[in-house]
């Protein structure tokens, strides 16, 4: 039964995991986001209390 011979399938498994874990994430992480986050100002906005009409 040729399916039980682990030699070619183990190499295919290792190379596929090598691609999925090393090559693809580095290619994805090289892309930059088009909307870079901006820093919020440290000053607090002045809020006024609101008296309810009832």
C-alpha positions as CSV (number, residue, x, y, z in Angstrom):
1,X,0.0,0.0,0.0
2,X,1.8,3.2,-1.2
3,X,-0.3,5.5,1.1
4,X,1.6,4.2,4.1
5,X,5.0,5.2,2.8
6,X,5.8,8.3,4.9
7,X,8.8,9.5,2.9
8,X,7.2,11.7,0.2
9,X,4.2,12.8,2.4
10,X,6.3,13.8,5.4
11,X,8.5,16.1,3.2
12,X,5.4,17.6,1.6
13,X,3.9,18.2,5.1
14,X,7.1,19.9,6.3
15,X,7.5,22.1,3.3
16,X,3.9,23.2,3.4
17,X,4.2,24.1,7.1
18,X,7.4,25.9,6.3
19,X,5.6,28.0,3.8
20,X,2.6,28.7,6.0
21,X,4.6,29.6,9.1
22,X,7.6,31.4,7.7
23,X,7.1,32.8,4.2
24,X,3.4,33.8,4.1
25,X,3.4,35.8,7.5
26,X,6.5,37.8,6.5
27,X,4.9,38.7,3.2
28,X,1.7,39.8,4.9
29,X,3.4,41.8,7.7
30,X,5.4,43.8,5.1
31,X,2.3,45.5,4.0
32,X,1.5,48.8,5.7
33,X,-2.0,50.0,6.6
34,X,-3.3,52.8,4.5
35,X,-4.8,54.5,7.5
36,X,-2.0,55.0,10.0
37,X,-3.3,55.7,13.6
38,X,-2.9,59.2,14.8
39,X,-2.2,60.1,18.4
40,X,-5.0,61.7,20.3
41,X,-4.3,65.0,22.1
42,X,-3.6,64.8,25.8
43,X,-6.0,67.6,26.7
44,X,-9.4,66.7,28.0
45,X,-12.4,68.2,26.4
46,X,-14.5,70.5,28.6
47,X,-17.9,68.9,29.3
48,X,-20.8,70.9,30.8
49,X,-23.5,69.4,33.0
50,X,-26.9,69.2,31.4
51,X,-29.9,69.9,33.6
52,X,-32.9,67.8,32.5
53,X,-36.2,69.7,32.1
54,X,-38.2,67.5,34.5
